[in-house]
Amino acid sequence: MIESFLRAGLLYEDSLHHNCVFVGRDKDGKAVFAAKRGTYDRPGEKGFKGDVAGSDKTVAFSLPCDLAADWVAVFEAPIDLMSFCTPHRGVACNAVALCGLSEGALDTYLRNHPHIRQIFLCLDADEPGQQAAEVLRQKYEKAGYQVSIRTPERGKD
C-alpha cells in the first residue's frame, strides 16, 4: 500500500524531520495540498500534525477517480484512508480524506466528478466524527446523493 502511494506521488518522506507528507492534487494533477504527520510519537505527547503553508484544504487528499464507479468513500485523515485500503486491497480509487471535519474537499471531489451518486462516510467513531457524519449525511442527502455512514468494527478509526 505504501509503495503504491509513493509511486503515485501521493506520499513522501520529508528529509528534515522524516515526517510523512500526504500530497493532494487538483483535477489537473498539480500538487496543491500537503499534510505532514510525524512518524514518531513520544510517550505522553500527541504526535506531530501540520499542513504545509499555503495548502488548499478544499482539495485536501484523494485517490484517483474511477469513472466506472459511482461512489466515493470519505475519511477524516489520509492515514485513515490508507489504513482502510490496506485490508481492502480492491480499493485504490474513489476515496477522499477531508483532513479534518470540513466538507470542502468532498464538495470539490463531487464537483470534479459529477457521476458520483453514492457517498460512504467513514469518519472516526468518536463523538466529533459521528456528529460530523450526521451533518454531512443530511447535507448530501438533501443534494440528492445516497449516503451511508460506516463506522469501524472496533476502535475509533
N, CA, C and O of each residue as an XYZ file, in Angstrom:
628
protein
N       0.832     -1.188      0.000
C       0.000      0.000      0.000
C       0.878      1.254      0.000
O       0.652      2.176     -0.784
N       1.861      1.282      0.869
C       2.743      2.454      0.956
C       3.464      2.672     -0.366
O       3.583      3.805     -0.834
N       3.944      1.593     -0.965
C       4.637      1.715     -2.250
C       3.740      2.288     -3.329
O       4.193      3.093     -4.141
N       2.482      1.891     -3.354
C       1.574      2.426     -4.378
C       1.334      3.919     -4.169
O       1.226      4.667     -5.141
N       1.249      4.366     -2.906
C       1.088      5.793     -2.626
C       2.350      6.562     -3.033
O       2.268      7.662     -3.580
N       3.517      5.968     -2.760
C       4.780      6.605     -3.155
C       4.869      6.735     -4.672
O       5.177      7.809     -5.189
N       4.599      5.645     -5.382
C       4.672      5.661     -6.861
C       3.707      6.668     -7.471
O       4.016      7.290     -8.487
N       2.544      6.833     -6.858
C       1.527      7.750     -7.377
C       1.830      9.213     -7.036
O       1.112     10.108     -7.480
N       2.885      9.465     -6.251
C       3.213     10.832     -5.862
C       2.273     11.397     -4.814
O       2.138     12.614     -4.689
N       1.621     10.518     -4.058
C       0.681     10.941     -3.023
C       1.300     10.961     -1.634
O       0.705     11.480     -0.690
N       2.498     10.392     -1.509
C       3.148     10.280     -0.213
C       4.656     10.342     -0.408
O       5.204      9.735     -1.327
N       5.313     11.084      0.472
C       6.774     11.056      0.508
C       7.237     11.367      1.926
O       6.442     11.773      2.773
N       8.512     11.175      2.172
C       9.112     11.444      3.471
C       9.881     12.744      3.394
O      10.720     12.917      2.510
N       9.605     13.670      4.314
C      10.387     14.913      4.290
C      11.784     14.616      4.841
O      11.946     13.860      5.799
N      12.764     15.217      4.222
C      14.156     14.889      4.542
C      14.625     15.492      5.867
O      15.560     14.971      6.476
N      14.006     16.564      6.322
C      14.468     17.229      7.533
C      14.049     16.492      8.808
O      14.880     16.203      9.669
N      12.748     16.192      8.917
C      12.231     15.586     10.147
C      11.707     14.165      9.948
O      11.265     13.528     10.904
N      11.755     13.667      8.717
C      11.286     12.312      8.390
C       9.789     12.144      8.612
O       9.319     11.044      8.903
N       9.041     13.238      8.473
C       7.596     13.156      8.557
C       7.047     12.527      7.287
O       7.676     12.581      6.231
N       5.869     11.931      7.401
C       5.123     11.515      6.219
C       4.456     12.767      5.664
O       3.899     13.562      6.421
N       4.508     12.947      4.355
C       3.834     14.074      3.717
C       2.828     13.501      2.726
O       3.200     12.842      1.756
N       1.550     13.762      2.984
C       0.462     13.317      2.121
C       0.123     14.464      1.175
O      -0.166     15.575      1.620
N       0.158     14.200     -0.118
C       0.012     15.229     -1.137
C      -1.381     15.171     -1.758
O      -1.849     14.109     -2.168
N      -2.034     16.332     -1.820
C      -3.309     16.456     -2.503
C      -3.106     17.148     -3.831
O      -2.402     18.154     -3.919
N      -3.728     16.605     -4.866
C      -3.568     17.146     -6.217
C      -4.911     17.632     -6.749
O      -5.955     17.036     -6.484
N      -4.864     18.733     -7.509
C      -6.092     19.245     -8.104
C      -6.466     18.397     -9.320
O      -5.774     17.432     -9.643
N      -7.563     18.759     -9.992
C      -8.059     17.947    -11.115
C      -7.067     17.866    -12.268
O      -7.166     16.968    -13.104
N      -6.110     18.793    -12.324
C      -5.079     18.759    -13.364
C      -3.818     18.018    -12.914
O      -2.850     17.927    -13.669
N      -3.827     17.499    -11.708
C      -2.686     16.746    -11.195
C      -1.631     17.586    -10.497
O      -0.601     17.060    -10.076
N      -1.873     18.881    -10.370
C      -0.920     19.766     -9.706
C      -1.037     19.615     -8.183
O      -2.142     19.626     -7.641
N       0.099     19.474     -7.497
C       0.106     19.384     -6.039
C      -0.303     20.730     -5.447
O       0.358     21.742     -5.678
N      -1.400     20.738     -4.678
C      -1.912     21.981     -4.087
C      -2.148     21.860     -2.580
O      -2.553     22.824     -1.929
N      -1.894     20.678     -2.037
C      -2.118     20.443     -0.618
C      -1.065     19.468     -0.116
O      -0.684     18.541     -0.832
N      -0.596     19.668      1.098
C       0.315     18.709      1.724
C       0.093     18.707      3.227
O       0.134     19.754      3.872
N      -0.140     17.529      3.776
C      -0.318     17.344      5.217
C       0.874     16.565      5.746
O       1.181     15.481      5.252
N       1.546     17.117      6.751
C       2.676     16.434      7.379
C       2.186     15.742      8.650
O       1.423     16.300      9.439
N       2.650     14.522      8.813
C       2.318     13.762     10.005
C       3.584     13.102     10.525
O       4.329     12.482      9.766
N       3.822     13.238     11.822
C       5.012     12.674     12.434
C       5.019     11.158     12.386
O       3.970     10.514     12.374
N       6.207     10.607     12.359
C       6.357      9.153     12.345
C       6.810      8.621     13.696
O       6.952      7.412     13.879
N       7.035      9.527     14.641
C       7.479      9.105     15.963
C       6.692      9.878     17.017
O       6.699     11.109     17.029
N       6.027      9.158     17.884
C       5.293      9.779     18.987
C       6.047      9.537     20.285
O       6.423      8.407     20.597
N       6.260     10.593     21.026
C       6.886     10.467     22.342
C       5.810     10.111     23.358
O       4.693     10.622     23.281
N       6.132      9.249     24.302
C       5.141      8.868     25.328
C       4.558     10.102     26.024
O       5.292     10.995     26.448
N       3.230     10.132     26.132
C       2.564     11.228     26.815
C       2.365     12.474     25.974
O       1.780     13.444     26.454
N       2.830     12.479     24.738
C       2.666     13.642     23.859
C       1.870     13.243     22.622
O       1.909     12.094     22.184
N       1.152     14.207     22.074
C       0.463     13.980     20.810
C       1.480     13.991     19.682
O       2.476     14.712     19.740
N       1.226     13.192     18.659
C       2.113     13.160     17.506
C       2.041     14.453     16.714
O       1.048     15.178     16.778
N       3.099     14.738     15.966
C       3.155     15.954     15.156
C       2.161     15.879     14.006
O       2.077     14.868     13.310
N       1.413     16.953     13.815
C       0.489     17.100     12.688
C       0.540     18.543     12.237
O       0.548     19.455     13.064
N       0.575     18.758     10.937
C       0.552     20.113     10.410
C       0.427     20.106      8.910
O       0.956     19.220      8.238
N      -0.268     21.086      8.382
C      -0.387     21.241      6.937
C       0.683     22.209      6.464
O       1.033     23.152      7.173
N       1.199     21.976      5.275
C       2.192     22.868      4.691
C       1.516     24.207      4.410
O       0.386     24.247      3.924
N       2.211     25.305      4.718
C       1.670     26.653      4.495
C       1.222     26.801      3.040
O       1.919     26.373      2.119
N       0.065     27.405      2.848
C      -0.465     27.641      1.511
C      -1.251     26.478      0.934
O      -1.711     26.548     -0.205
N      -1.413     25.398      1.711
C      -2.159     24.233      1.232
C      -3.630     24.573      1.021
O      -4.224     25.319      1.798
N      -4.204     24.018     -0.034
C      -5.613     24.222     -0.358
C      -6.428     23.086      0.239
O      -6.495     21.999     -0.334
N      -7.042     23.330      1.380
C      -7.794     22.299      2.085
C      -9.100     21.947      1.380
O      -9.740     20.955      1.729
N      -9.503     22.747      0.391
C     -10.697     22.379     -0.370
C     -10.373     21.291     -1.390
O     -11.274     20.744     -2.027
N      -9.104     20.981     -1.543
C      -8.693     19.854     -2.381
C      -8.294     18.696     -1.476
O      -8.693     17.555     -1.711
N      -7.506     18.985     -0.441
C      -7.030     18.010      0.545
C      -6.383     16.816     -0.132
O      -5.541     17.001     -1.011
N      -6.745     15.600      0.247
C      -6.051     14.392     -0.194
C      -7.068     13.412     -0.757
O      -8.079     13.128     -0.115
N      -6.811     12.897     -1.940
C      -7.735     11.922     -2.514
C      -7.003     10.953     -3.426
O      -5.893     11.211     -3.890
N      -7.660      9.835     -3.664
C      -7.185      8.868     -4.638
C      -7.832      9.193     -5.981
O      -8.855      9.878     -6.020
N      -7.259      8.719     -7.075
C      -7.866      8.974     -8.392
C      -9.303      8.449     -8.451
O      -9.683      7.556     -7.694
N     -10.072      9.008     -9.345
C     -11.469      8.621     -9.500
C     -11.621      7.662    -10.670
O     -11.139      7.931    -11.770
N     -12.291      6.542    -10.426
C     -12.637      5.578    -11.465
C     -14.007      5.989    -11.996
O     -14.995      5.967    -11.262
N     -14.061      6.357    -13.255
C     -15.316      6.836    -13.836
C     -16.382      5.752    -13.920
O     -17.562      6.063    -14.085
N     -15.989      4.484    -13.810
C     -16.958      3.386    -13.842
C     -17.635      3.187    -12.488
O     -18.641      2.484    -12.396
N     -17.099      3.794    -11.453
C     -17.665      3.654    -10.112
C     -18.434      4.923     -9.757
O     -17.948      6.032     -9.979
N     -19.637      4.758     -9.205
C     -20.470      5.921     -8.882
C     -20.440      6.276     -7.407
O     -21.362      6.919     -6.905
N     -19.385      5.864     -6.702
C     -19.306      6.073     -5.259
C     -17.978      6.719     -4.871
O     -17.011      6.723     -5.632
N     -17.973      7.266     -3.647
C     -16.747      7.778     -3.035
C     -16.789      7.455     -1.544
O     -17.824      7.601     -0.895
N     -15.658      7.018     -1.014
C     -15.509      6.773      0.420
C     -14.798      7.979      1.022
O     -13.814      8.463      0.463
N     -15.286      8.463      2.152
C     -14.795      9.704      2.758
C     -14.232      9.413      4.153
O     -14.876      8.767      4.979
N     -13.011      9.906      4.389
C     -12.311      9.685      5.650
C     -11.903     11.022      6.248
O     -11.877     12.034      5.547
N     -11.584     11.036      7.539
C     -11.125     12.260      8.190
C      -9.698     12.607      7.787
O      -9.393     13.769      7.521
N      -8.826     11.613      7.742
C      -7.396     11.870      7.538
C      -6.823     10.920      6.491
O      -7.350      9.826      6.287
N      -5.739     11.339      5.824
C      -5.098     10.447      4.853
C      -4.681      9.109      5.462
O      -4.786      8.077      4.800
N      -4.213      9.111      6.701
C      -3.785      7.857      7.319
C      -4.976      6.934      7.556
O      -4.828      5.713      7.506
N      -6.153      7.498      7.814
C      -7.371      6.682      7.954
C      -7.720      6.037      6.612
O      -8.070      4.858      6.551
N      -7.621      6.819      5.548
C      -7.874      6.314      4.204
C      -6.892      5.185      3.888
O      -7.292      4.130      3.397
N      -5.618      5.408      4.170
C      -4.594      4.396      3.906
C      -4.840      3.145      4.754
O      -4.683      2.024      4.270
N      -5.222      3.335      6.002
C      -5.498      2.195      6.882
C      -6.651      1.360      6.358
O      -6.632      0.135      6.476
N      -7.648      2.000      5.785
C      -8.783      1.284      5.206
C      -8.349      0.506      3.966
O      -8.759     -0.638      3.769
N      -7.529      1.124      3.141
C      -7.097      0.493      1.891
C      -6.215     -0.728      2.124
O      -6.172     -1.627      1.284
N      -5.521     -0.772      3.236
C      -4.600     -1.876      3.482
C      -5.325     -3.230      3.514
O      -4.934     -4.126      2.767
N      -6.358     -3.421      4.338
C      -7.043     -4.722      4.291
C      -8.026     -4.843      3.114
O      -8.420     -5.950      2.745
N      -8.414     -3.719      2.534
C      -9.350     -3.713      1.401
C      -8.569     -3.401      0.124
O      -8.753     -2.345     -0.482
N      -7.714     -4.309     -0.269
C      -6.791     -4.085     -1.395
C      -7.501     -3.680     -2.679
O      -6.888     -3.065     -3.552
N      -8.778     -4.012     -2.811
C      -9.516     -3.647     -4.021
C      -9.824     -2.172     -4.114
O     -10.194     -1.685     -5.183
N      -9.677     -1.442     -3.007
C      -9.959     -0.006     -3.009
C      -8.664      0.732     -3.330
O      -7.767      0.828     -2.493
N      -8.581      1.246     -4.543
C      -7.405      2.010     -4.973
C      -7.829      3.298     -5.652
O      -7.020      3.980     -6.280
N      -9.104      3.622     -5.520
C      -9.640      4.818     -6.166
C     -10.869      5.280     -5.385
O     -11.303      4.623     -4.438
N     -11.413      6.408     -5.795
C     -12.678      6.918     -5.267
C     -12.704      7.034     -3.744
O     -13.611      6.539     -3.075
N     -11.689      7.698     -3.229
C     -11.637      7.951     -1.789
C     -11.041      9.336     -1.568
O     -10.138      9.767     -2.286
N     -11.563     10.014     -0.566
C     -11.084     11.359     -0.245
C     -10.946     11.491      1.269
O     -11.788     11.006      2.024
N      -9.871     12.155      1.702
C      -9.672     12.471      3.111
C      -9.934     13.961      3.285
O      -9.364     14.785      2.569
N     -10.782     14.301      4.220
C     -11.153     15.698      4.452
C     -10.036     16.482      5.127
O     -10.017     17.711      5.072
N      -9.113     15.780      5.758
C      -8.045     16.413      6.539
C      -8.660     17.290      7.625
O      -8.286     18.446      7.821
N      -9.604     16.692      8.307
C     -10.371     17.348      9.352
C     -11.821     16.927      9.219
O     -12.112     15.808      8.797
N     -12.728     17.819      9.576
C     -14.153     17.503      9.501
C     -14.934     18.467      8.616
O     -16.165     18.449      8.616
N     -14.237     19.301      7.869
C     -14.894     20.241      6.960
C     -15.162     19.561      5.628
O     -14.352     18.762      5.157
N     -16.288     19.875      5.026
C     -16.693     19.210      3.788
C     -16.096     19.802      2.513
O     -16.438     19.349      1.421
N     -15.225     20.789      2.616
C     -14.679     21.445      1.424
C     -14.047     20.498      0.423
O     -14.266     20.634     -0.781
N     -13.265     19.539      0.902
C     -12.604     18.592     -0.004
C     -13.622     17.677     -0.675
O     -13.461     17.328     -1.845
N     -14.664     17.286      0.047
C     -15.708     16.451     -0.557
C     -16.488     17.246     -1.590
O     -16.794     16.724     -2.662
N     -16.815     18.492     -1.292
C     -17.502     19.336     -2.275
C     -16.693     19.430     -3.571
O     -17.248     19.305     -4.662
N     -15.396     19.647     -3.449
C     -14.534     19.748     -4.628
C     -14.511     18.426     -5.389
O     -14.621     18.411     -6.615
N     -14.369     17.321     -4.668
C     -14.330     15.998     -5.309
C     -15.618     15.749     -6.084
O     -15.577     15.290     -7.225
N     -16.753     16.047     -5.475
C     -18.041     15.824     -6.134
C     -18.220     16.752     -7.341
O     -18.762     16.338     -8.366
N     -17.774     17.978     -7.224
C     -17.856     18.922     -8.346
C     -16.999     18.445     -9.524
O     -17.394     18.578    -10.682
N     -15.829     17.892     -9.216
C     -14.934     17.403    -10.264
C     -15.370     16.063    -10.846
O     -14.916     15.677    -11.923
N     -16.249     15.351    -10.140
C     -16.689     14.021    -10.577
C     -18.211     13.920    -10.457
O     -18.720     13.244     -9.563
N     -18.934     14.590    -11.355
C     -20.394     14.671    -11.234
C     -21.125     13.339    -11.403
O     -22.326     13.270    -11.138
N     -20.446     12.295    -11.830
C     -21.098     10.988    -11.959
C     -21.273     10.280    -10.612
O     -22.008      9.296    -10.528
N     -20.615     10.762     -9.569
C     -20.725     10.154     -8.234
C     -22.148     10.339     -7.712
O     -22.685     11.446     -7.729
N     -22.755      9.240     -7.245
C     -24.117      9.299     -6.703
C     -24.198      8.758     -5.275
O     -25.165      9.027     -4.562
N     -23.176      7.989     -4.853
C     -23.184      7.385     -3.523
C     -21.985      7.884     -2.715
O     -20.872      7.999     -3.229
N     -22.238      8.172     -1.454
C     -21.186      8.627     -0.545
C     -21.179      7.711      0.671
O     -22.203      7.514      1.325
N     -19.999      7.153      0.962
C     -19.809      6.339      2.163
C     -18.978      7.156      3.146
O     -17.788      7.378      2.922
N     -19.595      7.599      4.223
C     -18.907      8.405      5.232
C     -18.232      7.473      6.235
O     -18.899      6.812      7.030
N     -16.908      7.428      6.187
C     -16.103      6.545      7.034
C     -15.319      7.386      8.033
O     -14.099      7.265      8.140
N     -16.026      8.230      8.754
C     -15.370      9.117      9.703
C     -15.112      8.372     11.011
O     -15.643      7.283     11.228
N     -14.304      8.957     11.871
C     -13.942      8.321     13.132
C     -15.191      8.010     13.955
O     -16.215      8.684     13.844
N     -15.079      6.970     14.785
C     -16.203      6.532     15.614
C     -16.291      7.303     16.926
O     -17.020      6.896     17.831
N     -15.553      8.418     17.044
C     -15.667      9.241     18.246
C     -16.823     10.228     18.067
O     -17.420     10.314     16.994
N     -17.127     10.967     19.130
C     -18.275     11.884     19.082
C     -18.150     12.949     17.994
O     -19.107     13.145     17.245
N     -17.019     13.648     17.867
C     -16.923     14.647     16.791
C     -17.073     14.036     15.389
O     -17.718     14.622     14.520
N     -16.486     12.878     15.180
C     -16.579     12.230     13.876
C     -18.002     11.838     13.531
O     -18.449     12.037     12.401
N     -18.709     11.285     14.492
C     -20.070     10.843     14.224
C     -21.052     12.010     14.124
O     -22.021     11.935     13.369
N     -20.814     13.089     14.877
C     -21.642     14.286     14.723
C     -21.450     14.874     13.327
O     -22.418     15.255     12.669
N     -20.209     14.943     12.886
C     -19.930     15.464     11.542
C     -20.539     14.561     10.474
O     -21.072     15.048      9.477
N     -20.462     13.253     10.678
C     -21.033     12.316      9.710
C     -22.531     12.546      9.555
O     -23.051     12.509      8.441
N     -23.219     12.782     10.651
C     -24.664     13.014     10.582
C     -24.979     14.327      9.863
O     -25.906     14.380      9.055
N     -24.225     15.376     10.147
C     -24.421     16.659      9.460
C     -24.171     16.491      7.953
O     -24.945     16.982      7.132
N     -23.089     15.797      7.602
C     -22.772     15.576      6.184
C     -23.825     14.698      5.511
O     -24.203     14.943      4.366
N     -24.293     13.679      6.222
C     -25.337     12.809      5.655
C     -26.563     13.628      5.277
O     -27.086     13.492      4.171
N     -27.020     14.470      6.184
C     -28.205     15.286      5.915
C     -27.963     16.236      4.744
O     -28.819     16.369      3.869
N     -26.811     16.892      4.721
C     -26.498     17.844      3.657
C     -26.509     17.176      2.279
O     -27.135     17.673      1.343
N     -25.814     16.052      2.169
C     -25.669     15.436      0.852
C     -26.911     14.652      0.432
O     -27.167     14.514     -0.764
N     -27.684     14.139      1.380
C     -28.964     13.524      1.009
C     -29.905     14.583      0.434
O     -30.609     14.325     -0.542
N     -29.917     15.779      1.040
C     -30.736     16.878      0.504
C     -30.302     17.256     -0.904
O     -31.119     17.708     -1.707
N     -29.016     17.073     -1.210
C     -28.484     17.390     -2.535
C     -28.703     16.248     -3.531
O     -28.309     16.357     -4.693
N     -29.332     15.150     -3.083
C     -29.684     14.067     -3.994
C     -28.745     12.861     -4.000
O     -28.903     11.965     -4.829
N     -27.793     12.826     -3.107
C     -26.868     11.692     -3.037
C     -27.433     10.610     -2.126
O     -28.189     10.899     -1.198
N     -27.061      9.365     -2.396
C     -27.345      8.262     -1.491
C     -26.161      8.202     -0.532
O     -25.024      8.006     -0.959
N     -26.427      8.371      0.775
C     -25.355      8.485      1.760
C     -25.508      7.426      2.832
O     -26.606      7.196      3.340
N     -24.400      6.782      3.175
C     -24.416      5.862      4.313
C     -23.215      6.165      5.210
O     -22.153      6.579      4.744
N     -23.415      5.949      6.487
C     -22.363      6.154      7.478
C     -21.803      4.784      7.841
O     -22.539      3.880      8.238
N     -20.501      4.650      7.697
C     -19.819      3.392      8.017
C     -18.881      3.655      9.189
O     -18.060      4.571      9.135
N     -18.997      2.870     10.231
C     -18.110      3.022     11.376
C     -17.235      1.771     11.493
O     -17.643      0.681     11.093
N     -16.041      1.937     12.040
C     -15.178      0.773     12.199
C     -15.784     -0.240     13.168
O     -16.514      0.116     14.094
N     -15.461     -1.508     12.929
C     -15.992     -2.567     13.798
C     -15.503     -2.422     15.228
O     -16.219     -2.754     16.173
N     -14.269     -1.921     15.388
C     -13.729     -1.696     16.730
C     -12.741     -0.537     16.651
O     -12.155     -0.272     15.601
N     -12.572      0.132     17.758
C     -11.656      1.258     17.802
C     -12.277      2.537     17.267
O     -13.412      2.543     16.788
N     -11.523      3.608     17.354
C     -12.011      4.928     16.921
C     -11.882      5.134     15.419
O     -12.754      5.734     14.790
N     -10.777      4.630     14.839
C     -10.521      4.865     13.413
C     -10.803      3.627     12.586
O     -10.640      3.649     11.366
